[in-house]
Amino acid sequence: MAEHKAVETTRPARSGALPAIPYPPGIGLPPGFGGDTNAVGGANPLRQYLAVVQRYWWVIVLTTALAAGFQVYKSRNDRPMFQAASAVRLTDQAASVGGNLMPDYASAFGGYTDPILTQVQVIKSRIIAERVADSLGLQLQSETPGFYMGFFDDIHVAPTAPPSTLEFHFSPSHFLVYSYKDSIIGDYGKPVTISGVTFTMPTSPGFRLATLDVVPRDVAVDQVLGGLSAKPRDMTSVIDISYMSYDPYRAQSVASAVAQVYKDQNAASARQQSHRRRVFIESQLGTTDSLLNIAENRVAAYRQANLALSAQDKYAQEQTALDDLRKRAQTLRDTRASFQGMLGALDRYEHGDSNAIRTLAYVVEPSGNASVNALYNQLTRYQHARDSLTTGEFALTARHPDVRRLDALIGITEPQLHEAVQNQLDVLNGEIAAMDTLSKQRSAQIAELPGVEETQQRLQRDADNIRKMSDLLNDELQQAKIAEAVETGNVQIVDLAQYPAGSISPGRRRKLTYGALMGLLLGIGLTVLIDRLNSTVRRWEDLETVMHVPGLALIPQIAGESSDTWQARVRGTAHRLLPSLVPQRGLVPDEVGSELVMVNDVRSSSAESYRKLMTNLMYSASQPGLRVVVVTSASAGEGKTTTAANLAVAFAQQGRRVVLVDADLRRARVHDVFGLGLEPGLTDILVGNATLEQGTRPSGIAGLSVIPAGTLPPNPLEFLGGERMHDLLGTLRERFDVVLIDTPPVLVTADAALMGVQADGVVLVVRAGKSERIAARHAVEQISHLGGRILGAVLNDPDARTPRYGRYGDYYYGYGYSAPET
């Protein structure tokens, strides 16, 4: 076992009162004890709850069993349920009759909804349930077991029928019906009306008496909705419709009626929709035809007012004329270029270029003007003839008469040709200018044509659109007429419900499971509530948070011993009732010394806990003046005597001289633990009837002596508070290393507080699960108020009430010596 360095403490003077010490100065405790509040207090909350569940497991088992048993009992009393089912198929019968003229209504749903599931919701709608309830007269319900509504035909309940009870009396020939204000005699096979209810009973049902209730219409409708279910079959357009009821006939009739009512409503809705659609299309068609006439009249009037031809034809004609003008202008420009070239050659001749006339014949083509051509031809002949005379082997000179004559002719012809060419150029320029003017006019007219064309096309386009709409409406009208004529809807009945062959399971296994689960949850909640309402000290951290004292040790359950067994409880009750016949625990011979685990079971976790307690006190005892220790408790039955005895043995086993003094002069038990006699003892020493040597008994354990209580006095306080007791404690300090004093509980008498003032320190024993928190806190306050010094507290857990979680819980409960090897 690891040792820890002691921390110095000081003891105040006995004359002064020591105030309450929330956390007394360190007494050499291991980490996690004393001031280390987070060591255990910070335990995992989940493990805390698991510990609570483990501690109160019997509550959980009990609540679970009770809840499951209640569900079993309730299920046994449940009435048998009957279920019947019918089936319908969604199909487009109108399309099969009308062919491709029928519209595709399925596409109207789009991709965001499922048409099949939509129809399932329609089947489960309230309007379907209302029509079924009215058609079957479900407001009339049987209260007689075995008397089904199948005995009646043509049931009809008026909407104004008040809730009432009908009592039937049957006989072989007729029957009597009584209501709250009327009665009637009915014949089998004939309609009967009473209190707003009309029905026919074909034959005698075989009952002598029967009772029927007339419930409100809303109640009957809610009942239909409560037992009705609809589910589509996978990968098909078939929907199964089922209904559950205590009445097998009602289950069959409602399931069949829902299918038939749904089919009829679908057909009626289809007819109504087709009728509304036809009327709407007819009204739209009349309006469209009127708009079409107006649009066509506008096109004709605009065409007549603006163009004889169509705008397109006019545009083509104008464009052709413009092209012709442009071609003619280009021809004139080419001709003008030719004359300009001729005129340029003539100008060069006039400026002294004699070769200009010679080259004129080679560079200028003849024009289309006759005079120009004649002069041009004449000039070129003269120039050719002159060239013939002035060139060659026999060329003539310019002075030759023939050459001079030709020069004269050329000189006369050239001005004439120049004038003629100039005149022709003037004519050509005028014609070109006229052509350009006409081209511009034609282009302007063509530029105006697109606006006219656009207006005409817009009017024509409007007329065409209205015509298309009219054609579409005519097609839609034809489809609407066909759909209205078909009148079938898109629902086909596949199967009608059959009479149920037997009852169905009311879900007993599911109810049992739910009941057990609810019981389990309730039990867990109760355990947590019980744990929260528990006001006793149960956890290690309670010593510091509630009592404000450090914990010295946690003593687990001693093997083979538990005061919480039913045998111990019975014996304790018997001892309180008959103390003379039933001895107190510890007086039975075979139990002598059974509490001394330091002797009987030295390798147990309990013995190790006492060694831990002894070690902690040894650190405190190493300080001067700390040799007398009082071991007490707040209330009786918390294990102070057992703790004091085992602590004394632990000190003795460490080689200390130890004396255990039984100062509980009211219920002395130390002598029983060690198997000693009660006298002589403490009281005998104090009154002088025995010496200290006579009152001090050997315990049979080396180093340990015991001073029993002695003769029990009527007023123990006078003995414990006198001067002789003070002197006796002084003598014991000198003779022994450790003096342990067992006193009565603090809150029962003042003995413990009085002895605590005379001792060097007080160890308070708290029993887990039994010591009340308020009592333990008051005990600490009472001792501290009188000046006693509280060394710490011991958490005694003989019944395993401390939650087994955290470092120290697992340590104390799980640690122990292994068996010695052989």
HELIX and SHEET records of a PDB file:
HELIX    1   1 ASN A   38  GLY A   41  1                                   4    
HELIX    2   2 PRO A   45  ARG A   55  1                                  11    
HELIX    3   3 TRP A   57  ARG A   76  1                                  20    
HELIX    4   4 GLN A   93  GLY A   98  1                                   6    
HELIX    5   5 GLY A   99  LEU A  101  5                                   3    
HELIX    6   6 TYR A  105  PHE A  109  5                                   5    
HELIX    7   7 PRO A  115  ILE A  123  1                                   9    
HELIX    8   8 ARG A  126  LEU A  136  1                                  11    
HELIX    9   9 MET A  149  PHE A  151  5                                   3    
HELIX   10  10 ARG A  217  GLY A  227  1                                  11    
HELIX   11  11 PRO A  248  ASN A  306  1                                  59    
HELIX   12  12 ALA A  311  GLU A  350  1                                  40    
HELIX   13  13 ASN A  355  VAL A  363  1                                   9    
HELIX   14  14 ALA A  370  THR A  390  1                                  21    
HELIX   15  15 PRO A  401  VAL A  486  1                                  86    
HELIX   16  16 ARG A  508  LEU A  533  1                                  26    
HELIX   17  17 ASP A  542  THR A  545  1                                   4    
HELIX   18  18 TRP A  566  LEU A  577  1                                  12    
HELIX   19  19 PRO A  589  GLU A  591  5                                   3    
HELIX   20  20 VAL A  597  ASN A  600  1                                   4    
HELIX   21  21 SER A  605  ALA A  621  1                                  17    
HELIX   22  22 LYS A  640  GLN A  653  1                                  14    
HELIX   23  23 VAL A  670  PHE A  674  1                                   5    
HELIX   24  24 LEU A  682  VAL A  687  1                                   6    
HELIX   25  25 LEU A  692  GLY A  695  1                                   4    
HELIX   26  26 PRO A  716  LEU A  720  1                                   5    
HELIX   27  27 GLU A  723  ARG A  735  1                                  13    
HELIX   28  28 ASP A  751  GLN A  758  1                                   8    
HELIX   29  29 ARG A  773  HIS A  785  1                                  13    
HELIX   30  30 GLY A  806  GLY A  814  1                                   9    
SHEET    1   A 4 LEU A 228  PRO A 232  0                                        
SHEET    2   A 4 VAL A 238  SER A 245 -1                                        
SHEET    3   A 4 PHE A  82  LEU A  90 -1                                        
SHEET    4   A 4 VAL A 491  ASP A 495 -1                                        
SHEET    1   B 5 LEU A 140  SER A 142  0                                        
SHEET    2   B 5 LEU A 209  VAL A 214 -1                                        
SHEET    3   B 5 SER A 164  PHE A 170 -1                                        
SHEET    4   B 5 HIS A 174  TYR A 178 -1                                        
SHEET    5   B 5 SER A 183  ASP A 187 -1                                        
SHEET    1   C 3 ASP A 153  VAL A 157  0                                        
SHEET    2   C 3 VAL A 197  THR A 200 -1                                        
SHEET    3   C 3 PRO A 191  ILE A 194 -1                                        
SHEET    1   D 8 GLY A 551  ILE A 555  0                                        
SHEET    2   D 8 ILE A 790  ASN A 796  1                                        
SHEET    3   D 8 GLY A 761  ARG A 767  1                                        
SHEET    4   D 8 VAL A 628  SER A 633  1                                        
SHEET    5   D 8 VAL A 738  ASP A 742  1                                        
SHEET    6   D 8 VAL A 658  ASP A 662  1                                        
SHEET    7   D 8 LEU A 704  ILE A 707  1                                        
SHEET    8   D 8 ARG A 697  PRO A 698 -1                                        
END                                                                             
